[in-house]
Amino acid sequence: MLFRLILIVFLIVALALAVTSVMSMLRAARSHAQDATEGTALPSSIRTVAYVLLIVLMFGVATGWLGAV
């Protein structure tokens, strides 16, 4: 029972850390986008990361690594 509680606490901490890092990344992207003169909403580095994550997600779903069993 204690092990499950510890795992749940670690999961909550990991989720909080992930949300915090995403929010700080978006805040930095917003300030960078305001400074940019080309008018894009997000910098190219964030777009590249999003594109790579999309490819990984599609590969995971297609191979059965992600999704329903």
N, C-alpha and C positions, 0 to 999 in steps of 0.2 A: 504494500500500500504506500509506503514511504517513497519507493522508487517511482511509482506513477506520479506522485505529487511533485517530485523533483523534476521529472520529465515535463510535466505541465508547466512548471515555473520556467524551465529553460525554453520551452516553446513560446511562452508569453514574452520573455525577455528577447528572444530572437525576432519575434514579430515587431516588438517595439523598436528594436534596433534597425530593422529593415524599413519600417515606416519613417523613422527619423532620418535615415540616410537618403531615402527617396525624396523626402520633403526638402532636405538641404540641397540635393542635386537639382530639384525643380526650382528652388529659390535662386540658386546660382545661374541656372539656365535662363530664368526670367530676367535677371540683371544683365546677363550677357546679351540676351535678345534685344533688350532696350538699347544697349550700346552699339549693336550691329547696325550697319547701314544697308545691308542687303534685304532686310525686311522678313527674314525667316523667323518662325516661331521658336524653333529650337536650334541649338548649335549642331554642327555636323557630327560631333563626337557622340552626342546623345542619339541622334538619328541612326548612326552606325550601330550602336549598341542595341537599339530597339530592333533594327533589321536582323542582326545576328540572333537575338533572342526569339524573334519570330521564326527564323529558319530552324532553330533548335526545337521550338514548340511543334512546328509542322513535322519535323523528322520524328520527334517523340510520339506524336499521335499516329503517324503513318506506320511506325514499326511496332506500336503497341506498348512502348515503354511508358507512355503517359496515357491516361484515360481509363476507361472501363476495362475490366479484365474479362 
